[in-house]
Amino acid sequence: MKQRSVEWETIFGQTKGNLNFRRFKLRGNEKVSVERGLLMIGQNVKELKRQAK
C-alpha cells in the first residue's frame, strides 16, 4: 500500500465516480489501450484547464 501514490488513487476515483467509467466498451488489448489513452487525455486536459484558472 505504501507504494501506491495518492495522486493515482485520486485519478481512479474521479474516473469511476465522476465519469461513471466502470468497464471498457471495446475488446482487445489494442482497442482497450486506445480507449484508456483517450480517457487519460481527457483527464490531462481537465487538469490543464483547472491549472489555467
mmCIF file as gemmi writes it, N, C-alpha and C atoms, coordinates in Angstrom:
data_model
loop_
_atom_site.group_PDB
_atom_site.id
_atom_site.type_symbol
_atom_site.label_atom_id
_atom_site.label_alt_id
_atom_site.label_comp_id
_atom_site.label_asym_id
_atom_site.label_entity_id
_atom_site.label_seq_id
_atom_site.pdbx_PDB_ins_code
_atom_site.Cartn_x
_atom_site.Cartn_y
_atom_site.Cartn_z
_atom_site.occupancy
_atom_site.B_iso_or_equiv
_atom_site.pdbx_formal_charge
_atom_site.auth_seq_id
_atom_site.auth_asym_id
_atom_site.pdbx_PDB_model_num
ATOM 1 N N . MET Axp A 1 ? 0.814 -1.197 0 1 0 ? 1 A 1
ATOM 2 C CA . MET Axp A 1 ? 0 0 0 1 0 ? 1 A 1
ATOM 3 C C . MET Axp A 1 ? 0.855 1.257 0 1 0 ? 1 A 1
ATOM 4 N N . LYS Axp A 2 ? 2.04 1.189 0.611 1 0 ? 2 A 1
ATOM 5 C CA . LYS Axp A 2 ? 2.894 2.38 0.635 1 0 ? 2 A 1
ATOM 6 C C . LYS Axp A 2 ? 3.354 2.772 -0.76 1 0 ? 2 A 1
ATOM 7 N N . GLN Axp A 3 ? 3.464 1.788 -1.64 1 0 ? 3 A 1
ATOM 8 C CA . GLN Axp A 3 ? 3.953 2.07 -2.977 1 0 ? 3 A 1
ATOM 9 C C . GLN Axp A 3 ? 2.91 2.795 -3.825 1 0 ? 3 A 1
ATOM 10 N N . ARG Axp A 4 ? 1.663 2.73 -3.443 1 0 ? 4 A 1
ATOM 11 C CA . ARG Axp A 4 ? 0.619 3.414 -4.204 1 0 ? 4 A 1
ATOM 12 C C . ARG Axp A 4 ? 0.712 4.907 -3.956 1 0 ? 4 A 1
ATOM 13 N N . SER Axp A 5 ? 0.603 5.645 -5.006 1 0 ? 5 A 1
ATOM 14 C CA . SER Axp A 5 ? 0.662 7.091 -4.895 1 0 ? 5 A 1
ATOM 15 C C . SER Axp A 5 ? -0.734 7.64 -4.639 1 0 ? 5 A 1
ATOM 16 N N . VAL Axp A 6 ? -0.816 8.657 -3.832 1 0 ? 6 A 1
ATOM 17 C CA . VAL Axp A 6 ? -2.102 9.289 -3.548 1 0 ? 6 A 1
ATOM 18 C C . VAL Axp A 6 ? -2.678 9.887 -4.825 1 0 ? 6 A 1
ATOM 19 N N . GLU Axp A 7 ? -1.832 10.412 -5.694 1 0 ? 7 A 1
ATOM 20 C CA . GLU Axp A 7 ? -2.302 11.001 -6.953 1 0 ? 7 A 1
ATOM 21 C C . GLU Axp A 7 ? -3.056 9.986 -7.801 1 0 ? 7 A 1
ATOM 22 N N . TRP Axp A 8 ? -2.529 8.783 -7.914 1 0 ? 8 A 1
ATOM 23 C CA . TRP Axp A 8 ? -3.156 7.774 -8.759 1 0 ? 8 A 1
ATOM 24 C C . TRP Axp A 8 ? -4.499 7.351 -8.197 1 0 ? 8 A 1
ATOM 25 N N . GLU Axp A 9 ? -4.585 7.214 -6.884 1 0 ? 9 A 1
ATOM 26 C CA . GLU Axp A 9 ? -5.856 6.841 -6.279 1 0 ? 9 A 1
ATOM 27 C C . GLU Axp A 9 ? -6.915 7.888 -6.595 1 0 ? 9 A 1
ATOM 28 N N . THR Axp A 10 ? -6.538 9.161 -6.595 1 0 ? 10 A 1
ATOM 29 C CA . THR Axp A 10 ? -7.473 10.239 -6.898 1 0 ? 10 A 1
ATOM 30 C C . THR Axp A 10 ? -7.966 10.142 -8.331 1 0 ? 10 A 1
ATOM 31 N N . ILE Axp A 11 ? -7.059 9.879 -9.255 1 0 ? 11 A 1
ATOM 32 C CA . ILE Axp A 11 ? -7.433 9.785 -10.675 1 0 ? 11 A 1
ATOM 33 C C . ILE Axp A 11 ? -8.403 8.629 -10.898 1 0 ? 11 A 1
ATOM 34 N N . PHE Axp A 12 ? -8.118 7.473 -10.305 1 0 ? 12 A 1
ATOM 35 C CA . PHE Axp A 12 ? -9.015 6.334 -10.476 1 0 ? 12 A 1
ATOM 36 C C . PHE Axp A 12 ? -10.371 6.606 -9.839 1 0 ? 12 A 1
ATOM 37 N N . GLY Axp A 13 ? -10.378 7.255 -8.687 1 0 ? 13 A 1
ATOM 38 C CA . GLY Axp A 13 ? -11.631 7.591 -8.017 1 0 ? 13 A 1
ATOM 39 C C . GLY Axp A 13 ? -12.461 8.562 -8.83 1 0 ? 13 A 1
ATOM 40 N N . GLN Axp A 14 ? -11.818 9.575 -9.404 1 0 ? 14 A 1
ATOM 41 C CA . GLN Axp A 14 ? -12.539 10.532 -10.246 1 0 ? 14 A 1
ATOM 42 C C . GLN Axp A 14 ? -13.076 9.865 -11.504 1 0 ? 14 A 1
ATOM 43 N N . THR Axp A 15 ? -12.279 8.987 -12.069 1 0 ? 15 A 1
ATOM 44 C CA . THR Axp A 15 ? -12.7 8.293 -13.285 1 0 ? 15 A 1
ATOM 45 C C . THR Axp A 15 ? -13.935 7.438 -13.015 1 0 ? 15 A 1
ATOM 46 N N . LYS Axp A 16 ? -13.909 6.712 -11.913 1 0 ? 16 A 1
ATOM 47 C CA . LYS Axp A 16 ? -15.046 5.858 -11.587 1 0 ? 16 A 1
ATOM 48 C C . LYS Axp A 16 ? -16.247 6.668 -11.104 1 0 ? 16 A 1
ATOM 49 N N . GLY Axp A 17 ? -16.018 7.63 -10.236 1 0 ? 17 A 1
ATOM 50 C CA . GLY Axp A 17 ? -17.113 8.358 -9.622 1 0 ? 17 A 1
ATOM 51 C C . GLY Axp A 17 ? -17.708 9.43 -10.5 1 0 ? 17 A 1
ATOM 52 N N . ASN Axp A 18 ? -16.871 10.319 -11.032 1 0 ? 18 A 1
ATOM 53 C CA . ASN Axp A 18 ? -17.369 11.466 -11.787 1 0 ? 18 A 1
ATOM 54 C C . ASN Axp A 18 ? -17.718 11.13 -13.231 1 0 ? 18 A 1
ATOM 55 N N . LEU Axp A 19 ? -16.958 10.245 -13.834 1 0 ? 19 A 1
ATOM 56 C CA . LEU Axp A 19 ? -17.201 9.907 -15.236 1 0 ? 19 A 1
ATOM 57 C C . LEU Axp A 19 ? -18.037 8.638 -15.411 1 0 ? 19 A 1
ATOM 58 N N . ASN Axp A 20 ? -18.375 7.997 -14.29 1 0 ? 20 A 1
ATOM 59 C CA . ASN Axp A 20 ? -19.151 6.743 -14.317 1 0 ? 20 A 1
ATOM 60 C C . ASN Axp A 20 ? -18.516 5.7 -15.231 1 0 ? 20 A 1
ATOM 61 N N . PHE Axp A 21 ? -17.193 5.63 -15.208 1 0 ? 21 A 1
ATOM 62 C CA . PHE Axp A 21 ? -16.47 4.666 -16.043 1 0 ? 21 A 1
ATOM 63 C C . PHE Axp A 21 ? -16.236 3.411 -15.215 1 0 ? 21 A 1
ATOM 64 N N . ARG Axp A 22 ? -16.914 2.34 -15.559 1 0 ? 22 A 1
ATOM 65 C CA . ARG Axp A 22 ? -16.795 1.083 -14.822 1 0 ? 22 A 1
ATOM 66 C C . ARG Axp A 22 ? -16.08 -0.009 -15.611 1 0 ? 22 A 1
ATOM 67 N N . ARG Axp A 23 ? -16.259 0.003 -16.932 1 0 ? 23 A 1
ATOM 68 C CA . ARG Axp A 23 ? -15.612 -1.033 -17.742 1 0 ? 23 A 1
ATOM 69 C C . ARG Axp A 23 ? -15.371 -0.497 -19.151 1 0 ? 23 A 1
ATOM 70 N N . PHE Axp A 24 ? -14.445 -1.141 -19.834 1 0 ? 24 A 1
ATOM 71 C CA . PHE Axp A 24 ? -14.125 -0.745 -21.189 1 0 ? 24 A 1
ATOM 72 C C . PHE Axp A 24 ? -15.222 -1.21 -22.14 1 0 ? 24 A 1
ATOM 73 N N . LYS Axp A 25 ? -15.497 -0.402 -23.13 1 0 ? 25 A 1
ATOM 74 C CA . LYS Axp A 25 ? -16.551 -0.718 -24.091 1 0 ? 25 A 1
ATOM 75 C C . LYS Axp A 25 ? -16.045 -1.613 -25.217 1 0 ? 25 A 1
ATOM 76 N N . LEU Axp A 26 ? -14.741 -1.548 -25.486 1 0 ? 26 A 1
ATOM 77 C CA . LEU Axp A 26 ? -14.156 -2.291 -26.604 1 0 ? 26 A 1
ATOM 78 C C . LEU Axp A 26 ? -13.437 -3.534 -26.095 1 0 ? 26 A 1
ATOM 79 N N . ARG Axp A 27 ? -13.109 -4.415 -27.013 1 0 ? 27 A 1
ATOM 80 C CA . ARG Axp A 27 ? -12.394 -5.636 -26.667 1 0 ? 27 A 1
ATOM 81 C C . ARG Axp A 27 ? -11.067 -5.689 -27.406 1 0 ? 27 A 1
ATOM 82 N N . GLY Axp A 28 ? -10.107 -6.346 -26.793 1 0 ? 28 A 1
ATOM 83 C CA . GLY Axp A 28 ? -8.78 -6.493 -27.383 1 0 ? 28 A 1
ATOM 84 C C . GLY Axp A 28 ? -7.813 -5.499 -26.775 1 0 ? 28 A 1
ATOM 85 N N . ASN Axp A 29 ? -6.575 -5.925 -26.654 1 0 ? 29 A 1
ATOM 86 C CA . ASN Axp A 29 ? -5.566 -5.095 -25.984 1 0 ? 29 A 1
ATOM 87 C C . ASN Axp A 29 ? -5.342 -3.762 -26.682 1 0 ? 29 A 1
ATOM 88 N N . GLU Axp A 30 ? -5.271 -3.77 -27.985 1 0 ? 30 A 1
ATOM 89 C CA . GLU Axp A 30 ? -5.026 -2.521 -28.722 1 0 ? 30 A 1
ATOM 90 C C . GLU Axp A 30 ? -6.18 -1.532 -28.542 1 0 ? 30 A 1
ATOM 91 N N . LYS Axp A 31 ? -7.388 -2.019 -28.664 1 0 ? 31 A 1
ATOM 92 C CA . LYS Axp A 31 ? -8.557 -1.147 -28.546 1 0 ? 31 A 1
ATOM 93 C C . LYS Axp A 31 ? -8.71 -0.617 -27.12 1 0 ? 31 A 1
ATOM 94 N N . VAL Axp A 32 ? -8.45 -1.472 -26.147 1 0 ? 32 A 1
ATOM 95 C CA . VAL Axp A 32 ? -8.523 -1.035 -24.753 1 0 ? 32 A 1
ATOM 96 C C . VAL Axp A 32 ? -7.439 0 -24.474 1 0 ? 32 A 1
ATOM 97 N N . SER Axp A 33 ? -6.266 -0.179 -25.05 1 0 ? 33 A 1
ATOM 98 C CA . SER Axp A 33 ? -5.195 0.807 -24.878 1 0 ? 33 A 1
ATOM 99 C C . SER Axp A 33 ? -5.592 2.158 -25.457 1 0 ? 33 A 1
ATOM 100 N N . VAL Axp A 34 ? -6.235 2.147 -26.597 1 0 ? 34 A 1
ATOM 101 C CA . VAL Axp A 34 ? -6.699 3.394 -27.218 1 0 ? 34 A 1
ATOM 102 C C . VAL Axp A 34 ? -7.765 4.047 -26.341 1 0 ? 34 A 1
ATOM 103 N N . GLU Axp A 35 ? -8.703 3.251 -25.867 1 0 ? 35 A 1
ATOM 104 C CA . GLU Axp A 35 ? -9.774 3.785 -25.022 1 0 ? 35 A 1
ATOM 105 C C . GLU Axp A 35 ? -9.2 4.368 -23.732 1 0 ? 35 A 1
ATOM 106 N N . ARG Axp A 36 ? -8.268 3.655 -23.123 1 0 ? 36 A 1
ATOM 107 C CA . ARG Axp A 36 ? -7.625 4.148 -21.896 1 0 ? 36 A 1
ATOM 108 C C . ARG Axp A 36 ? -6.833 5.42 -22.181 1 0 ? 36 A 1
ATOM 109 N N . GLY Axp A 37 ? -6.163 5.47 -23.318 1 0 ? 37 A 1
ATOM 110 C CA . GLY Axp A 37 ? -5.399 6.658 -23.693 1 0 ? 37 A 1
ATOM 111 C C . GLY Axp A 37 ? -6.294 7.874 -23.862 1 0 ? 37 A 1
ATOM 112 N N . LEU Axp A 38 ? -7.441 7.684 -24.509 1 0 ? 38 A 1
ATOM 113 C CA . LEU Axp A 38 ? -8.383 8.791 -24.673 1 0 ? 38 A 1
ATOM 114 C C . LEU Axp A 38 ? -8.917 9.262 -23.325 1 0 ? 38 A 1
ATOM 115 N N . LEU Axp A 39 ? -9.157 8.33 -22.436 1 0 ? 39 A 1
ATOM 116 C CA . LEU Axp A 39 ? -9.631 8.674 -21.098 1 0 ? 39 A 1
ATOM 117 C C . LEU Axp A 39 ? -8.581 9.499 -20.35 1 0 ? 39 A 1
ATOM 118 N N . MET Axp A 40 ? -7.32 9.098 -20.456 1 0 ? 40 A 1
ATOM 119 C CA . MET Axp A 40 ? -6.244 9.819 -19.773 1 0 ? 40 A 1
ATOM 120 C C . MET Axp A 40 ? -5.984 11.182 -20.412 1 0 ? 40 A 1
ATOM 121 N N . ILE Axp A 41 ? -6.129 11.287 -21.73 1 0 ? 41 A 1
ATOM 122 C CA . ILE Axp A 41 ? -6 12.588 -22.39 1 0 ? 41 A 1
ATOM 123 C C . ILE Axp A 41 ? -7.076 13.536 -21.858 1 0 ? 41 A 1
ATOM 124 N N . GLY Axp A 42 ? -8.287 13.014 -21.72 1 0 ? 42 A 1
ATOM 125 C CA . GLY Axp A 42 ? -9.363 13.819 -21.161 1 0 ? 42 A 1
ATOM 126 C C . GLY Axp A 42 ? -9.053 14.287 -19.746 1 0 ? 42 A 1
ATOM 127 N N . GLN Axp A 43 ? -8.482 13.401 -18.935 1 0 ? 43 A 1
ATOM 128 C CA . GLN Axp A 43 ? -8.091 13.772 -17.564 1 0 ? 43 A 1
ATOM 129 C C . GLN Axp A 43 ? -7.02 14.849 -17.591 1 0 ? 43 A 1
ATOM 130 N N . ASN Axp A 44 ? -6.055 14.722 -18.5 1 0 ? 44 A 1
ATOM 131 C CA . ASN Axp A 44 ? -4.978 15.701 -18.594 1 0 ? 44 A 1
ATOM 132 C C . ASN Axp A 44 ? -5.494 17.067 -19.028 1 0 ? 44 A 1
ATOM 133 N N . VAL Axp A 45 ? -6.404 17.084 -19.986 1 0 ? 45 A 1
ATOM 134 C CA . VAL Axp A 45 ? -6.988 18.351 -20.443 1 0 ? 45 A 1
ATOM 135 C C . VAL Axp A 45 ? -7.774 19.004 -19.308 1 0 ? 45 A 1
ATOM 136 N N . LYS Axp A 46 ? -8.511 18.186 -18.579 1 0 ? 46 A 1
ATOM 137 C CA . LYS Axp A 46 ? -9.275 18.689 -17.433 1 0 ? 46 A 1
ATOM 138 C C . LYS Axp A 46 ? -8.338 19.308 -16.395 1 0 ? 46 A 1
ATOM 139 N N . GLU Axp A 47 ? -7.22 18.664 -16.14 1 0 ? 47 A 1
ATOM 140 C CA . GLU Axp A 47 ? -6.241 19.173 -15.167 1 0 ? 47 A 1
ATOM 141 C C . GLU Axp A 47 ? -5.582 20.458 -15.668 1 0 ? 47 A 1
ATOM 142 N N . LEU Axp A 48 ? -5.246 20.512 -16.953 1 0 ? 48 A 1
ATOM 143 C CA . LEU Axp A 48 ? -4.652 21.735 -17.511 1 0 ? 48 A 1
ATOM 144 C C . LEU Axp A 48 ? -5.627 22.899 -17.43 1 0 ? 48 A 1
ATOM 145 N N . LYS Axp A 49 ? -6.888 22.625 -17.688 1 0 ? 49 A 1
ATOM 146 C CA . LYS Axp A 49 ? -7.912 23.664 -17.602 1 0 ? 49 A 1
ATOM 147 C C . LYS Axp A 49 ? -8.027 24.176 -16.166 1 0 ? 49 A 1
ATOM 148 N N . ARG Axp A 50 ? -7.963 23.253 -15.228 1 0 ? 50 A 1
ATOM 149 C CA . ARG Axp A 50 ? -8.064 23.63 -13.815 1 0 ? 50 A 1
ATOM 150 C C . ARG Axp A 50 ? -6.869 24.481 -13.397 1 0 ? 50 A 1
ATOM 151 N N . GLN Axp A 51 ? -5.685 24.148 -13.857 1 0 ? 51 A 1
ATOM 152 C CA . GLN Axp A 51 ? -4.477 24.88 -13.507 1 0 ? 51 A 1
ATOM 153 C C . GLN Axp A 51 ? -4.409 26.242 -14.169 1 0 ? 51 A 1
ATOM 154 N N . ALA Axp A 52 ? -5.062 26.396 -15.312 1 0 ? 52 A 1
ATOM 155 C CA . ALA Axp A 52 ? -5.016 27.655 -16.048 1 0 ? 52 A 1
ATOM 156 C C . ALA Axp A 52 ? -5.844 28.753 -15.382 1 0 ? 52 A 1
ATOM 157 N N . LYS Axp A 53 ? -6.761 28.364 -14.541 1 0 ? 53 A 1
ATOM 158 C CA . LYS Axp A 53 ? -7.633 29.358 -13.891 1 0 ? 53 A 1
ATOM 159 C C . LYS Axp A 53 ? -6.882 30.2 -12.9 1 0 ? 53 A 1
